Amino acid sequence: MITRNTIDKIFQTARVEEVIGDFVNLKKSGSNYKGLSPFSQEKSPSFMVSPAKQIWKDFSSGKGGSVVSFLMEHEQFTYPEALRWLAKRYNIEVEEDRERSDEQIAEAKERENQFTLTEFANKWLQAQLWETEEGKQIGYSYFKERGFTKETMEKFHLGYSPKEWSAFTQYALDKGYTFEALQSVGLTVGNKDRPVDRFRERVIFPIQSFSGRTLGFGGRILGNNKKTAKYLNSPENEIYHKSKILYGIFQAKQAILREDECILVEGYTDVISLHQAGVENVVSSSGTALTPEQIRLVKRLTNNLTLVYDGDAAGIKASFRGIDLILEQELNVRVVVLAEGEDPDSFARAHKEEEIQEYFKTRATDFIRFKVGILKEDAGDDPVRNSNMIQSVVDSIALIPNLIQRELYIRDASSILGIGEEVLFRQLQIKLAEKDKEVKRKARPAEESPLKIATTPKDEIQVNQFALIEEDMIQLMIRYGEVEIELPINESENEFYTSTVAGEILSQLEEDGISFTTPHYQEMYAEIKKELIENENQSLSDHFVRHENEDLSKLASGMIFDKYQLSDWGKHGVPVPSADSNLGKRVQEMVLNYKRNVLLQMIKNQHNKTQQPELDLEERAEVLKEIMRLTQIKNSLDKLLNRAV
């Protein structure tokens, strides 16, 4: 784990306006910066960055947070990945806690060394393409023939490995890399005496991770040597796992987020040609069967996956297994089949972006229609084959975890197959029972559990009232938690005591044993209490904006960042009250209002007790006595709040 000191140093050094400026065109707007949201298709800028508060807020999508949360949202990094990215950008050494064993530390170091080596190789292979005569004549010419522009080649870091047996290996050895290191990432084969470059005489397709790090390479031979594989990939190693990678995911992720759809094709050139044509939300499984890990990678960005196949019947039938895996992950899957003789690469080169998009949109088929269409050709009029086809469709639907989706698909299948819904539902139930009898048995007691009593509209208003005041109190504590306020000791005497905003709210609520009712505000309240005890001088706004929990960070940023900035109005002669004026009074009124709502709820609960038929006279008298006591306290609060009693 990254140490607290390192995390603090990263947050203190990284500038939110600099980092976001790498991804968004920002323009000065008063004391802040403004730009078009990278998370929506807005035409008027509502994306705000505050250098003073070191936060950002996107008012079109509701997202917001710290520099770390921006990278997590925009680049789909995990919290540690975002921190490491910033550490690298600002040349900050990352210290690790000693919670890890020496073996784990050694493994992490080995992985980092491999990343360094593959990146080193990537730069060398690109240089061979652009800076050597052989690279220009052979590698560049090949890519040019495929229709790739210079910009596209650079975007995908395409390269070339020369004919010489060990050109790269010798260069890397001269730069201090060991033969064992080169072998470990699959860049060199053979032995120390006669090393050979794995990818010699091939054009190179670097394979990048979700965050853009070079994991390995794919190489295509250019001659007609039938004894050598046309495509060659890096072997499995510490950083390269083919089943967990999608080619082009780094270049496509922003477009996938924007379009809320991912298009899956087969090969490297399919991805590049479609991307160059303007269809950028495209990735490839690199010719391998789709895996659960690859599907989960897509699911980080969207729940909509479109598979594009050429007209090869054998390949299409082989896709059924992949579709079943997609359904298990609760993704919406559609299929586009190109005309015979076409593949995504040739199709993209022959059509404009609008034509490709229109074709995909109009030809995309629901997985049931796709599966039935393929299987029906084989089944013909054979009743046994038709029965097997129907069972195969039901088997696929049974894989879908979502009950509502299953029902909708069954209805759709009934219409397509001309089979009654009841028959298909019966078959589905049989399949589900076969698949998971244990889960079904355990689910029965849950069905017998008593239902929650529904709240009345009045109750809901009361609950909403609690949530509103809780939000206001959390906002005050986050924005002004450390600010000192003066409060009267009592109303009659002109004596005051000093407290902080957060300290006063906490002590007032704790004194009466009151806790929050709304789950996410409960979580924030508990954390504020913990922070005040453990880190008295810690800024609560910094703590939450920098929080590892993205939801808490976003919530806190929204509370800190005012949508409408009033601070500049004073320049135009419009008097603007200070945001922290009368803080003491605001804290008092807010706490008293909250206590009043708690009392109203307690009085209501006591009134409900009087309606219980089993209550005897003595018990009823005790309840009425309690109602009177609570009402007197409420009336006292009303006086303090200047309410009519």
MOWO-V574257 format. One record per residue. RES is the residue in three letters. SS is DSSP state (2 for helix, 1 for strand, 0 for the rest). OMEGA is omega in degrees with one decimal (* if undefined). Layout:
RES:SS:OMEGA / RES:SS:OMEGA
This chain:
MET:0:178.5 / ILE:1:-176.0 / THR:0:178.6 / ARG:2:179.5 / ASN:2:179.2 / THR:2:179.5 / ILE:2:179.4 / ASP:2:-179.3 / LYS:2:178.9 / ILE:2:-179.3 / PHE:2:-179.9 / GLN:2:-175.0 / THR:2:-175.6 / ALA:0:178.1 / ARG:0:-175.1 / VAL:2:-178.2 / GLU:2:178.7 / GLU:2:-176.8 / VAL:2:-179.2 / ILE:2:177.0 / GLY:2:175.5 / ASP:0:-174.3 / PHE:0:-175.5 / VAL:0:176.4 / ASN:0:-175.9 / LEU:0:175.6 / LYS:1:-178.9 / LYS:1:177.7 / SER:1:-174.2 / GLY:0:178.7 / SER:0:-178.0 / ASN:1:172.5 / TYR:1:-178.0 / LYS:1:177.3 / GLY:1:176.9 / LEU:0:-177.8 / SER:0:174.2 / PRO:0:-176.4 / PHE:0:178.7 / SER:0:-177.0 / GLN:0:-175.6 / GLU:0:178.6 / LYS:0:176.4 / SER:0:-174.9 / PRO:0:175.3 / SER:0:179.5 / PHE:1:-173.9 / MET:1:176.2 / VAL:1:179.8 / SER:1:176.6 / PRO:0:-177.9 / ALA:0:-177.8 / LYS:0:-178.7 / GLN:0:177.0 / ILE:1:175.3 / TRP:1:178.8 / LYS:1:176.9 / ASP:1:-174.4 / PHE:0:177.9 / SER:0:-178.0 / SER:0:-178.6 / GLY:0:-179.8 / LYS:0:178.2 / GLY:1:177.8 / GLY:1:-177.3 / SER:0:176.3 / VAL:2:178.4 / VAL:2:-178.5 / SER:2:175.4 / PHE:2:179.5 / LEU:2:177.5 / MET:2:-177.6 / GLU:2:-173.6 / HIS:2:-177.1 / GLU:0:-179.1 / GLN:0:174.7 / PHE:0:164.3 / THR:0:179.8 / TYR:2:179.0 / PRO:2:179.6 / GLU:2:179.1 / ALA:2:178.8 / LEU:2:-179.0 / ARG:2:177.5 / TRP:2:179.7 / LEU:2:179.4 / ALA:2:179.1 / LYS:2:-178.2 / ARG:2:-176.1 / TYR:0:176.4 / ASN:0:178.1 / ILE:0:178.7 / GLU:0:-178.6 / VAL:0:176.3 / GLU:0:-179.5 / GLU:1:173.7 / ASP:0:179.9 / ARG:0:177.3 / GLU:0:-178.9 / ARG:0:178.5 / SER:0:177.5 / ASP:2:179.9 / GLU:2:179.2 / GLN:2:178.7 / ILE:2:179.4 / ALA:2:178.9 / GLU:2:179.7 / ALA:2:179.5 / LYS:2:179.1 / GLU:2:178.0 / ARG:2:-179.1 / GLU:2:177.7 / ASN:2:179.3 / GLN:2:175.8 / PHE:2:-179.9 / THR:2:-178.3 / LEU:2:-179.8 / THR:2:177.6 / GLU:2:175.9 / PHE:2:179.4 / ALA:2:-179.5 / ASN:2:-179.4 / LYS:2:-179.5 / TRP:2:-178.5 / LEU:2:175.6 / GLN:2:179.7 / ALA:2:178.6 / GLN:2:-179.4 / LEU:2:-171.2 / TRP:2:-168.1 / GLU:2:-179.9 / THR:0:-179.8 / GLU:2:179.9 / GLU:2:-179.6 / GLY:2:-179.4 / LYS:2:-175.5 / GLN:2:-175.2 / ILE:2:-175.7 / GLY:2:-178.1 / TYR:2:-179.8 / SER:2:179.3 / TYR:2:-178.8 / PHE:2:179.6 / LYS:2:178.0 / GLU:2:177.7 / ARG:0:177.7 / GLY:0:-178.6 / PHE:0:176.9 / THR:0:177.2 / LYS:2:-179.4 / GLU:2:179.7 / THR:2:179.0 / MET:2:-179.9 / GLU:2:-178.1 / LYS:2:-179.3 / PHE:0:175.1 / HIS:0:-177.5 / LEU:0:-175.8 / GLY:1:-179.4 / TYR:1:176.2 / SER:1:-172.1 / PRO:0:-176.4 / LYS:0:-177.1 / GLU:0:-170.4 / TRP:0:-173.6 / SER:0:-176.9 / ALA:2:-178.6 / PHE:2:-177.7 / THR:2:-178.9 / GLN:2:179.1 / TYR:2:-178.7 / ALA:2:178.0 / LEU:2:178.7 / ASP:2:-179.6 / LYS:0:173.7 / GLY:0:177.0 / TYR:0:-178.3 / THR:0:177.1 / PHE:2:-179.3 / GLU:2:179.1 / ALA:2:179.4 / LEU:2:178.6 / GLN:2:-174.9 / SER:2:178.1 / VAL:0:173.8 / GLY:0:179.0 / LEU:0:-178.0 / THR:1:174.8 / VAL:1:-177.6 / GLY:1:179.4 / ASN:0:-175.3 / LYS:0:-177.5 / ASP:0:-178.7 / ARG:0:-179.8 / PRO:1:-179.9 / VAL:1:174.7 / ASP:1:-178.5 / ARG:0:-171.4 / PHE:0:-176.8 / ARG:0:176.7 / GLU:0:178.4 / ARG:1:168.0 / VAL:1:-168.9 / ILE:1:174.0 / PHE:1:178.1 / PRO:1:-179.7 / ILE:1:-174.0 / GLN:1:178.0 / SER:0:177.6 / PHE:0:-177.1 / SER:0:173.7 / GLY:0:178.7 / ARG:0:-179.4 / THR:1:-177.5 / LEU:1:-176.4 / GLY:1:-174.8 / PHE:1:167.4 / GLY:1:-179.1 / GLY:1:178.6 / ARG:1:178.5 / ILE:1:-174.8 / LEU:0:179.2 / GLY:0:179.5 / ASN:0:-179.3 / ASN:0:-175.8 / LYS:0:179.0 / LYS:0:-177.4 / THR:0:179.4 / ALA:0:-179.4 / LYS:0:178.1 / TYR:1:178.8 / LEU:1:180.0 / ASN:1:171.3 / SER:0:176.0 / PRO:0:176.8 / GLU:0:176.4 / ASN:0:-175.7 / GLU:0:-175.7 / ILE:0:-177.7 / TYR:0:176.2 / HIS:0:-171.9 / LYS:2:-175.9 / SER:2:-177.4 / LYS:2:-172.7 / ILE:0:170.0 / LEU:0:-179.8 / TYR:1:177.3 / GLY:0:-176.5 / ILE:2:-179.5 / PHE:2:-179.6 / GLN:2:-172.3 / ALA:2:-166.2 / LYS:2:179.3 / GLN:2:179.0 / ALA:2:177.9 / ILE:2:177.0 / LEU:2:-176.7 / ARG:2:-177.0 / GLU:2:-175.0 / ASP:0:178.7 / GLU:0:174.9 / CYS:1:177.3 / ILE:1:-177.3 / LEU:1:176.9 / VAL:1:-172.7 / GLU:0:-168.9 / GLY:0:179.8 / TYR:2:-175.5 / THR:2:174.4 / ASP:2:-179.5 / VAL:2:-173.6 / ILE:2:-178.7 / SER:2:178.1 / LEU:2:179.7 / HIS:2:-179.6 / GLN:2:179.8 / ALA:2:178.4 / GLY:0:177.2 / VAL:0:-168.8 / GLU:0:-177.0 / ASN:0:-172.5 / VAL:1:178.4 / VAL:1:-179.3 / SER:1:174.8 / SER:0:176.0 / SER:0:174.6 / GLY:0:179.7 / THR:0:175.3 / ALA:0:-178.1 / LEU:0:-177.8 / THR:0:176.7 / PRO:2:-179.6 / GLU:2:178.8 / GLN:2:179.4 / ILE:2:178.6 / ARG:2:176.8 / LEU:2:176.9 / VAL:2:-174.7 / LYS:2:174.9 / ARG:0:-174.0 / LEU:0:-176.5 / THR:0:174.3 / ASN:0:-176.6 / ASN:1:-176.7 / LEU:1:177.1 / THR:1:179.8 / LEU:1:179.9 / VAL:1:-178.7 / TYR:1:169.3 / ASP:0:-172.6 / GLY:0:-177.9 / ASP:0:-175.3 / ALA:2:-178.8 / ALA:2:179.2 / GLY:2:-179.7 / ILE:2:179.7 / LYS:2:178.9 / ALA:2:-178.0 / SER:2:-176.3 / PHE:2:-179.5 / ARG:2:178.5 / GLY:2:179.1 / ILE:2:178.3 / ASP:2:177.6 / LEU:2:179.0 / ILE:2:179.9 / LEU:2:178.8 / GLU:2:-179.4 / GLN:0:177.5 / GLU:0:174.0 / LEU:0:173.5 / ASN:1:-174.8 / VAL:1:175.5 / ARG:1:-174.4 / VAL:1:173.4 / VAL:1:176.9 / VAL:1:-179.7 / LEU:0:179.4 / ALA:0:-179.5 / GLU:0:-179.4 / GLY:0:178.8 / GLU:0:167.2 / ASP:0:-176.5 / PRO:2:180.0 / ASP:2:-178.4 / SER:2:-180.0 / PHE:2:-179.4 / ALA:2:-178.2 / ARG:2:-176.2 / ALA:2:-175.2 / HIS:0:175.3 / LYS:0:-178.4 / GLU:2:-177.4 / GLU:2:-179.8 / GLU:2:178.9 / ILE:2:-179.2 / GLN:2:-179.6 / GLU:2:179.5 / TYR:2:179.7 / PHE:2:-177.2 / LYS:2:-175.2 / THR:2:-177.1 / ARG:2:-179.6 / ALA:0:-174.9 / THR:1:173.3 / ASP:1:-172.8 / PHE:2:179.7 / ILE:2:179.2 / ARG:2:178.6 / PHE:2:-177.0 / LYS:2:179.6 / VAL:2:-179.0 / GLY:2:-179.5 / ILE:2:-174.9 / LEU:2:-176.6 / LYS:2:178.5 / GLU:2:179.6 / ASP:2:-173.8 / ALA:2:-176.9 / GLY:0:179.3 / ASP:0:-178.5 / ASP:0:-177.2 / PRO:2:-179.4 / VAL:2:179.1 / ARG:2:177.2 / ASN:2:177.2 / SER:2:178.5 / ASN:2:178.6 / MET:2:-179.7 / ILE:2:179.1 / GLN:2:179.4 / SER:2:177.9 / VAL:2:178.9 / VAL:2:178.6 / ASP:2:178.6 / SER:2:-179.7 / ILE:2:-179.3 / ALA:2:-179.6 / LEU:0:-176.4 / ILE:0:-177.6 / PRO:0:-173.9 / ASN:0:-175.8 / LEU:2:-177.7 / ILE:2:178.8 / GLN:2:179.0 / ARG:2:-178.3 / GLU:2:179.9 / LEU:2:179.0 / TYR:2:177.6 / ILE:2:178.7 / ARG:2:178.9 / ASP:2:-179.9 / ALA:2:178.7 / SER:2:-179.5 / SER:2:-176.8 / ILE:2:-174.3 / LEU:2:-177.0 / GLY:0:179.1 / ILE:0:-179.1 / GLY:0:178.8 / GLU:2:-176.6 / GLU:2:-179.7 / VAL:2:-178.8 / LEU:2:177.7 / PHE:2:179.8 / ARG:2:178.5 / GLN:2:178.3 / LEU:2:179.9 / GLN:2:178.0 / ILE:2:-179.1 / LYS:2:179.6 / LEU:2:179.1 / ALA:2:177.6 / GLU:2:-174.7 / LYS:2:-172.4 / ASP:0:-179.5 / LYS:2:-177.0 / GLU:2:-179.8 / VAL:2:-179.4 / LYS:2:179.8 / ARG:2:179.8 / LYS:2:-177.5 / ALA:2:-176.1 / ARG:2:-179.9 / PRO:2:-179.8 / ALA:2:179.9 / GLU:2:-177.6 / GLU:2:-177.6 / SER:0:-176.9 / PRO:0:177.9 / LEU:0:174.5 / LYS:0:178.2 / ILE:0:-178.6 / ALA:0:178.4 / THR:0:176.2 / THR:0:176.6 / PRO:2:179.2 / LYS:2:178.8 / ASP:2:-178.5 / GLU:2:177.2 / ILE:2:180.0 / GLN:2:178.8 / VAL:2:178.6 / ASN:2:179.1 / GLN:2:176.5 / PHE:2:-177.3 / ALA:2:-179.2 / LEU:2:-179.4 / ILE:2:177.8 / GLU:2:177.5 / GLU:2:179.6 / ASP:2:-179.4 / MET:2:177.5 / ILE:2:179.9 / GLN:2:178.0 / LEU:2:-177.8 / MET:2:-179.5 / ILE:2:-176.5 / ARG:2:-172.3 / TYR:2:-172.8 / GLY:0:-175.0 / GLU:0:-177.7 / VAL:0:179.0 / GLU:1:178.8 / ILE:1:175.8 / GLU:1:-178.0 / LEU:1:-179.7 / PRO:1:176.5 / ILE:0:170.7 / ASN:0:-173.5 / GLU:0:-172.6 / SER:0:-176.1 / GLU:0:-178.3 / ASN:0:-180.0 / GLU:0:-175.3 / PHE:1:171.0 / TYR:1:-177.0 / THR:1:175.9 / SER:1:172.1 / THR:1:-179.0 / VAL:2:-178.3 / ALA:2:-179.2 / GLY:2:-178.3 / GLU:2:179.8 / ILE:2:-179.7 / LEU:2:-176.4 / SER:2:179.6 / GLN:2:-179.0 / LEU:2:-179.6 / GLU:2:-179.4 / GLU:2:-179.7 / ASP:0:177.8 / GLY:0:-177.5 / ILE:0:175.8 / SER:0:-177.8 / PHE:0:-177.6 / THR:0:-176.9 / THR:0:-171.6 / PRO:2:-175.2 / HIS:2:175.7 / TYR:2:173.5 / GLN:2:-178.8 / GLU:2:-179.9 / MET:2:179.0 / TYR:2:180.0 / ALA:2:-179.1 / GLU:2:176.3 / ILE:2:180.0 / LYS:2:179.8 / LYS:2:-179.3 / GLU:2:-179.1 / LEU:2:179.0 / ILE:2:-172.9 / GLU:2:-176.8 / ASN:0:-172.8 / GLU:0:-175.7 / ASN:0:-178.3 / GLN:0:174.9 / SER:0:-179.1 / LEU:2:178.8 / SER:2:177.5 / ASP:2:-177.0 / HIS:2:-175.4 / PHE:2:178.2 / VAL:2:-179.9 / ARG:0:-171.2 / HIS:0:178.4 / GLU:0:177.5 / ASN:0:-173.5 / GLU:2:-179.4 / ASP:2:179.0 / LEU:2:179.0 / SER:2:-179.7 / LYS:2:-179.7 / LEU:2:-179.1 / ALA:2:-179.4 / SER:2:177.7 / GLY:2:179.4 / MET:2:-176.7 / ILE:2:-172.7 / PHE:0:176.0 / ASP:0:178.0 / LYS:0:-178.4 / TYR:0:-178.3 / GLN:0:-177.7 / LEU:0:-169.6 / SER:2:-177.0 / ASP:2:-176.8 / TRP:2:-178.9 / GLY:2:179.1 / LYS:2:-177.7 / HIS:2:176.2 / GLY:0:178.7 / VAL:0:-179.3 / PRO:0:-179.6 / VAL:0:178.5 / PRO:0:178.3 / SER:0:-178.5 / ALA:0:-178.1 / ASP:0:176.8 / SER:0:-179.9 / ASN:0:-180.0 / LEU:2:-179.8 / GLY:2:-179.8 / LYS:2:180.0 / ARG:2:179.2 / VAL:2:-179.6 / GLN:2:-177.3 / GLU:2:-178.6 / MET:2:179.6 / VAL:2:179.4 / LEU:2:177.4 / ASN:2:180.0 / TYR:2:178.4 / LYS:2:179.4 / ARG:2:178.4 / ASN:2:176.0 / VAL:2:178.8 / LEU:2:178.2 / LEU:2:178.4 / GLN:2:179.0 / MET:2:178.1 / ILE:2:179.4 / LYS:2:178.9 / ASN:2:178.8 / GLN:2:176.7 / HIS:2:178.0 / ASN:2:178.8 / LYS:2:-177.9 / THR:2:-179.9 / GLN:0:-178.2 / GLN:0:-175.2 / PRO:0:-176.8 / GLU:0:-178.6 / LEU:0:177.1 / ASP:0:-174.4 / LEU:2:-178.1 / GLU:2:179.4 / GLU:2:179.0 / ARG:2:179.5 / ALA:2:178.5 / GLU:2:179.4 / VAL:2:179.5 / LEU:2:178.0 / LYS:2:179.1 / GLU:2:177.7 / ILE:2:179.4 / MET:2:-179.2 / ARG:2:-179.6 / LEU:2:179.6 / THR:2:178.1 / GLN:2:178.9 / ILE:2:178.8 / LYS:2:179.5 / ASN:2:177.3 / SER:2:177.8 / LEU:2:178.7 / ASP:2:178.9 / LYS:2:179.0 / LEU:2:-179.9 / LEU:0:-178.4 / ASN:0:175.9 / ARG:0:174.8 / ALA:0:-178.8 / VAL:0:*
